[in-house]
C-alpha cells in the first residue's frame, strides 16, 4: 500500500506528519511523492488564519476532484473526524528518517483564552508527553544519526508532567543529547516559565542560542484585547535576560498586524518593540477573523489594505535587524547541521542559513554529508544569508 502526506502550517504539524509517516512505514506502507500514486492521502491542515484555511480547503477540494476514488484523511488543525479511524492504530513512536533535523513533540493543546485563536477547538486541553519517554525518544533520535532536535508543541510553556515543567525537560533533553547533538527550542509564550527556560538553556552549551517568542503585539492595549496574559514590559525583561545569559542570542517573534481597534500609535508600538528588542526573525500575520472567536465581533475593524501595510512595515523592521545581525557574523566561525550537501548549506544555531563560499572554496574542495556538523568561517553575506568556508566537519 502507498501513502502520500501533504502538510500545512507549523512545526508541530510537521512533527506529527513525520511521526505518522514513520508509523505507516513501520507497517509496510510506502511513502510516495505524488497523490496520483497513493492509495491513501493524508492532509494535515492548518486553520490558524483564514487564508491558511482557505488554501487547505482549496487543496482538499482539488484532491477530491482529481482523485475521487482515493481514500483521503484530513487531520491536524482541520480535522474530519469521520476519517480519523484510519489513523488510530498507526504507531506513534517510530523514528522518522526523512529530514535533516528531528522534530520532538513534547506537548499538545492549549488552555489560553486568546480572543483571536481557534487552535484549542482542534487541539483541546493541554496534554504533556511523559517526561522519561521524551528523554528516551531524544536518545533514539541521536542513535538514528540526528545532529539537531527541534523541541515542539502547541504551547511549550504549559508542559507539566507530574510536576516536572518545561525548564526541567529542556535540561534533561540537553543532558541526553550530549555534545554530538544540539537542541533547538520551538516558540515560547512570554511568562515566568520563559525566564526559567532561559536559565536551563544557558546552562547547556548544546542548546541553540535561538529564542522565538509569541509576542503578538507591542501595544499593551492590544495585548489586553487579545486576551494575552503578559505585559510589553515582560517581553522586554525576557529579551534582556536572554541577552544577559546568552550574549549574541538570536531572538525572533510572532506578531499580528491590524487587530480590531489597533490605532496608528498601537502599530508604532509594535514596530518600536521589534526595533528595541532586536528581533531578527518574525512570523508576521495580518489579523484574520476566525468565525466563533470573540475578536471576530470586536469593533474597530481595520481594512485589509492597512493590515497588509502594517504587516509589511513590521516585517521591514525585523528584516533590517536580521541583515545587520548577519553582517556582525562575518569573520566569526559558526556551526551548522548540513542539510544541502552540494552547497554545504545549513542553519546556524541562531537560525541563519549559511552555505559554502564557492569563490573561496569550490565544490570539489570539501564534501560533508547531510546531517553532519560543519564549522564555517563566515566570509560574507547575501542579504541575511551567510557564506563561508568550511574549517571543520564531523
C-alpha positions in Angstrom: 0.0 0.0 0.0 1.1 3.5 -0.8 0.5 6.8 1.2 1.1 10.4 0.4 1.4 13.1 3.1 0.5 16.8 2.5 1.3 19.0 5.4 0.4 22.7 6.0 1.3 25.0 8.9 3.6 24.9 11.9 6.4 22.8 13.2 4.0 20.8 15.4 2.1 19.8 12.3 5.4 18.9 10.7 6.5 16.8 13.7 3.2 15.0 13.7 3.3 14.3 10.0 6.8 12.9 10.1 6.0 10.7 13.1 2.9 9.5 11.3 4.9 8.8 8.1 7.4 6.7 10.2 4.4 4.8 11.7 3.0 4.0 8.3 6.3 2.9 7.0 6.8 0.6 10.0 3.6 -1.1 9.0 5.0 -1.7 5.5 3.5 1.3 3.7 5.5 3.1 1.0 5.6 6.9 1.1 5.2 8.3 -2.4 5.9 11.8 -3.9 2.6 12.4 -5.6 -1.0 11.9 -4.7 -1.8 10.1 -8.0 0.4 7.2 -7.0 -1.1 6.8 -3.5 -3.8 4.5 -2.1 -4.2 6.9 0.8 -3.7 10.6 1.0 -3.2 12.3 4.5 -3.6 16.0 4.6 -2.5 17.7 7.8 -4.3 21.0 7.7 -3.9 24.4 9.2 -6.6 26.9 10.2 -4.6 29.5 12.2 -5.6 32.2 9.7 -8.5 32.5 7.2 -6.0 32.4 4.3 -4.3 29.2 5.7 -7.7 27.5 6.0 -8.8 28.6 2.5 -5.6 27.3 1.0 -6.1 24.0 2.7 -9.7 23.8 1.7 -8.9 24.6 -2.0 -6.2 21.9 -1.9 -8.5 19.3 -0.4 -11.2 20.1 -2.9 -8.7 19.7 -5.7 -7.7 16.3 -4.4 -11.3 15.2 -4.2 -12.0 16.3 -7.7 -8.8 14.8 -9.2 -8.8 11.6 -7.2 -12.5 10.8 -6.3 -11.8 7.1 -5.7 -8.8 7.5 -3.4 -9.1 7.4 0.4 -8.5 10.9 1.9 -7.9 11.8 5.6 -7.8 15.3 6.8 -6.3 15.8 10.3 -4.2 18.4 12.2 -6.0 21.7 12.8 -8.7 20.9 10.2 -9.9 17.5 11.3 -12.6 15.5 9.6 -13.4 13.1 12.4 -15.3 10.7 10.2 -12.0 9.5 8.6 -9.6 9.6 11.6 -10.3 6.0 12.5 -7.9 5.1 9.7 -5.1 6.6 11.7 -5.9 5.4 15.2 -3.8 2.2 15.0 -0.7 3.8 13.4 2.3 3.5 15.7 3.3 7.0 17.0 6.8 6.3 18.4 8.7 5.3 15.3 11.7 7.4 14.4 11.3 9.3 11.0 14.3 9.4 8.7 13.2 11.8 6.0 14.6 15.0 7.3 17.9 16.6 8.4 16.5 17.7 11.7 14.4 15.7 14.1 11.2 17.1 15.5 10.4 16.1 19.0 6.8 16.7 20.0 6.5 17.0 23.8 3.1 18.7 24.3 -0.3 19.3 22.7 -3.3 21.5 23.4 -3.8 24.9 24.9 -5.8 26.4 27.7 -5.2 30.0 26.7 -8.1 32.3 26.2 -6.8 34.3 23.3 -9.7 36.1 21.6 -8.4 35.5 18.1 -7.5 31.9 18.2 -9.3 28.7 17.1 -6.5 26.2 17.9 -8.0 25.0 21.2 -11.0 23.8 19.3 -8.9 21.3 17.3 -6.1 20.6 19.8 -8.1 20.5 23.1 -6.8 21.0 26.6 -3.0 20.8 27.4 -1.5 17.4 27.4 2.2 16.7 28.1 4.1 13.7 26.9 5.6 11.5 29.7 8.9 13.0 30.8 11.0 9.9 30.6 9.5 8.9 27.3 10.6 12.3 25.8 14.1 11.8 27.1 14.2 8.2 25.7 13.0 9.4 22.3 15.8 12.0 22.3 18.3 9.2 22.7 16.6 7.3 19.9 16.9 10.3 17.6 20.6 10.5 18.4 21.1 6.8 17.8 19.4 7.4 14.4 22.1 9.9 13.5 20.4 13.2 14.0 22.6 16.2 15.0 19.7 18.6 15.7 16.5 18.0 17.6 13.7 20.7 17.5 11.5 20.6 20.6 8.0 21.4 19.6 4.5 21.6 21.0 1.2 23.6 20.8 2.2 25.7 23.9 5.5 24.6 25.3 5.2 26.8 28.3 2.3 24.6 29.5 4.4 21.4 29.6 3.9 19.8 33.0 4.2 16.1 33.6 3.8 15.1 37.3 5.3 18.4 38.5 8.2 18.5 36.0 7.9 21.5 33.9 9.4 22.7 30.6 12.6 24.1 32.0 13.2 20.7 33.6 12.6 19.0 30.3 15.0 21.3 28.4 17.7 20.4 30.9 17.0 16.6 30.7 16.8 16.6 26.9 20.0 18.6 26.6 21.8 16.2 29.0 20.6 13.2 27.0 21.8 14.8 23.7 25.3 15.4 24.9 27.9 17.1 22.7 27.1 15.2 19.5 23.6 16.8 19.1 22.2 20.2 19.6 18.7 21.1 20.8 16.5 23.9 19.3 13.6 25.2 21.3 10.3 26.0 19.5 8.2 29.0 20.1 7.5 30.1 23.7 4.8 32.2 25.3 6.2 35.1 27.3 6.0 34.5 31.0 7.7 33.2 34.2 8.4 29.8 32.6 10.3 31.5 29.8 12.8 33.1 32.2 13.3 29.7 33.9 13.7 28.1 30.5 16.4 30.7 29.6 18.4 29.6 32.6 18.1 25.9 31.5 19.2 26.9 28.0 22.2 28.9 29.3 23.4 26.0 31.4 23.7 23.8 28.4 26.1 24.7 25.6 24.3 22.3 23.2 21.1 24.2 23.3 20.8 26.6 20.3 21.2 30.3 21.1 17.9 31.0 19.5 14.7 32.1 21.1 11.3 32.6 19.4 8.6 34.4 21.4 4.9 34.5 20.6 4.7 38.3 21.3 1.7 39.2 19.0 1.8 43.0 19.7 3.9 45.8 21.2 0.8 47.6 22.4 -0.4 46.9 25.9 -3.9 47.9 24.9 -4.0 45.4 22.1 -2.4 42.6 24.2 -5.3 43.0 26.7 -7.8 42.9 23.9 -6.2 39.8 22.6 -6.5 38.1 25.9 -2.8 37.7 26.4 -1.6 37.3 30.0 1.6 39.3 29.9 2.7 42.9 29.5 5.0 44.5 27.0 7.5 45.0 29.9 7.5 41.3 30.4 8.7 40.8 26.8 11.4 43.4 27.3 12.6 41.7 30.5 12.7 38.3 28.8 14.8 39.7 25.9 17.1 41.5 28.3 17.6 38.3 30.3 18.2 36.2 27.2 20.9 38.6 26.1 22.5 38.7 29.6 22.5 35.0 30.0 23.5 34.1 26.4 25.2 37.1 24.7 24.6 37.1 20.9 21.4 35.0 21.2 19.1 35.4 18.1 15.6 36.4 19.2 12.5 36.1 16.9 8.8 36.7 17.3 5.3 36.2 16.1 3.2 39.4 15.6 -0.3 40.1 14.4 -0.9 43.4 12.4 -4.3 45.1 12.2 -6.1 43.6 15.2 -9.5 45.2 15.7 -9.1 48.6 17.4 -5.4 48.9 16.6 -4.6 52.6 16.1 -1.5 54.1 14.4 0.2 54.5 17.8 -0.5 50.9 18.6 1.1 49.8 15.4 4.1 52.1 16.0 4.4 50.4 19.4 4.8 47.0 17.7 7.4 48.4 15.4 9.2 50.1 18.3 9.3 46.8 20.3 10.6 44.9 17.2 13.4 47.5 16.8 14.2 47.8 20.5 14.2 44.1 21.2 16.3 43.5 18.1 14.1 40.7 16.8 16.0 39.1 13.9 13.2 36.8 12.6 9.5 37.2 12.6 6.3 35.4 11.6 4.2 38.4 10.9 0.5 37.8 10.2 -2.3 40.1 9.1 -5.1 39.7 11.5 -7.6 37.2 10.3 -11.2 36.9 11.6 -11.9 33.4 12.7 -15.6 32.5 13.0 -16.8 31.9 16.5 -13.9 33.8 18.2 -14.6 36.8 20.4 -12.4 39.1 18.3 -14.4 38.4 15.2 -17.1 40.6 16.8 -14.9 43.3 18.1 -15.5 46.9 16.9 -12.8 48.9 15.1 -12.2 46.6 12.1 -9.1 47.5 10.2 -9.2 47.4 6.4 -7.3 44.6 4.6 -5.0 47.1 2.8 -4.0 48.7 6.1 -3.4 45.3 7.7 -1.2 44.3 4.8 0.7 47.6 5.0 1.3 47.3 8.7 2.4 43.7 8.5 4.9 44.7 5.7 6.2 47.6 7.9 6.8 45.3 10.9 8.5 42.7 8.7 10.7 45.5 7.3 12.0 46.4 10.7 12.8 42.8 11.5 14.4 42.2 8.2 16.7 45.2 8.7 17.6 43.8 12.1 18.4 40.4 10.5 20.6 41.9 7.8 22.6 43.8 10.4 22.9 40.8 12.6 24.2 38.7 9.7 26.8 41.3 8.9 28.1 41.1 12.5 28.8 37.4 12.0 31.4 38.0 9.2 34.7 36.8 10.4 33.2 34.5 13.1 33.0 30.7 13.0 29.5 29.3 13.1 28.4 25.7 13.3 25.7 24.3 11.0 24.0 21.0 10.6 24.3 20.3 6.9 21.0 20.0 5.1 22.3 20.5 1.5 25.4 18.5 0.9 26.1 20.1 -2.5 26.5 23.6 -1.1 27.4 22.6 2.4 24.4 24.5 3.5 22.5 24.5 6.8 21.2 26.6 9.7 23.4 28.1 12.4 22.3 27.8 15.9 20.9 31.3 15.7 18.9 30.2 12.6 20.8 32.0 9.9 21.3 30.0 6.6 25.0 29.5 5.9 26.4 27.8 2.8 29.9 27.4 1.3 31.6 30.4 -0.3 32.0 29.0 -3.8 34.6 31.6 -4.8 36.9 30.8 -1.9 36.1 27.1 -1.6 34.9 25.3 -4.7 32.6 22.3 -4.6 35.4 19.8 -5.1 37.4 21.2 -2.2 35.4 19.5 0.5 32.3 17.4 0.9 30.3 16.9 4.2 27.4 14.6 4.4 23.9 15.7 5.1 23.0 15.7 8.9 26.7 16.2 9.9 28.1 19.2 11.7 30.2 21.7 9.8 32.1 24.6 11.3 32.1 27.5 8.9 34.2 30.7 9.0 31.8 33.4 7.7 33.3 35.3 4.8 30.4 37.4 3.7 26.6 37.8 3.5 23.9 37.9 0.8 21.0 39.8 2.5 20.5 37.9 5.7 22.1 34.7 4.5 25.7 33.8 5.2 28.5 32.4 3.1 31.7 30.9 4.5 34.5 28.4 4.2 34.4 25.0 5.9 37.0 24.9 8.7 35.9 21.7 10.4 33.4 19.0 9.6 32.4 16.0 11.7 
